[in-house]
Amino acid sequence: MSCPICERATDPQYRPFCSKRCADVDLAKWLTGSYAIPAASEEQADDEDFQGLEKPH
């Protein structure tokens, strides 16, 4: 497996990274919000939750 930051061989001490520097770069990306999981807007999520349900008459 290669380092996800610089693609060098990993070091067991810093696995899955090759060095403390790459581990710190990855941590900084998490802390600054560079990594994010896309989410649907609340309106879109609400519509999807009720799809397939019958509306009351």
C-alpha positions as CSV (number, residue, x, y, z in Angstrom):
1,M,0.0,0.0,0.0
2,S,1.3,3.5,-0.8
3,C,0.9,6.7,1.2
4,P,-2.4,8.4,0.3
5,I,-0.8,11.8,0.3
6,C,2.5,11.4,-1.6
7,E,2.2,7.8,-2.9
8,R,5.6,6.7,-1.4
9,A,5.9,3.4,0.5
10,T,4.3,3.4,3.9
11,D,6.2,3.4,7.2
12,P,4.8,1.0,9.8
13,Q,5.2,3.7,12.5
14,Y,3.0,6.1,10.5
15,R,0.7,3.7,8.7
16,P,-1.1,4.3,6.3
17,F,1.3,7.2,5.7
18,C,5.0,7.3,4.9
19,S,6.0,10.0,7.4
20,K,4.7,12.2,10.2
21,R,4.6,15.0,7.7
22,C,2.1,13.2,5.5
23,A,0.1,12.2,8.5
24,D,0.0,15.9,9.6
25,V,-1.0,17.0,6.1
26,D,-3.9,14.5,6.2
27,L,-5.0,15.7,9.7
28,A,-4.9,19.3,8.5
29,K,-7.2,18.4,5.6
30,W,-9.7,17.0,8.0
31,L,-9.5,19.9,10.4
32,T,-9.9,22.5,7.6
33,G,-12.9,20.7,6.1
34,S,-11.1,19.8,2.8
35,Y,-12.5,16.3,3.3
36,A,-16.3,16.2,3.3
37,I,-19.0,13.7,2.8
38,P,-21.6,15.1,0.3
39,A,-25.0,15.3,1.7
40,A,-28.4,16.1,0.2
41,S,-30.2,19.3,1.2
42,E,-32.8,19.0,3.9
43,E,-35.7,19.6,1.5
44,Q,-34.4,16.9,-0.9
45,A,-33.8,14.5,2.0
46,D,-37.4,15.1,3.3
47,D,-38.9,14.4,-0.1
48,E,-36.9,11.2,-0.4
49,D,-38.0,10.0,3.0
50,F,-41.6,10.2,2.0
51,Q,-41.4,8.8,-1.5
52,G,-43.6,5.7,-1.9
53,L,-45.8,6.6,1.1
54,E,-49.4,7.4,0.4
55,K,-50.5,10.9,1.3
56,P,-53.5,11.1,3.7
57,H,-56.8,12.0,2.1
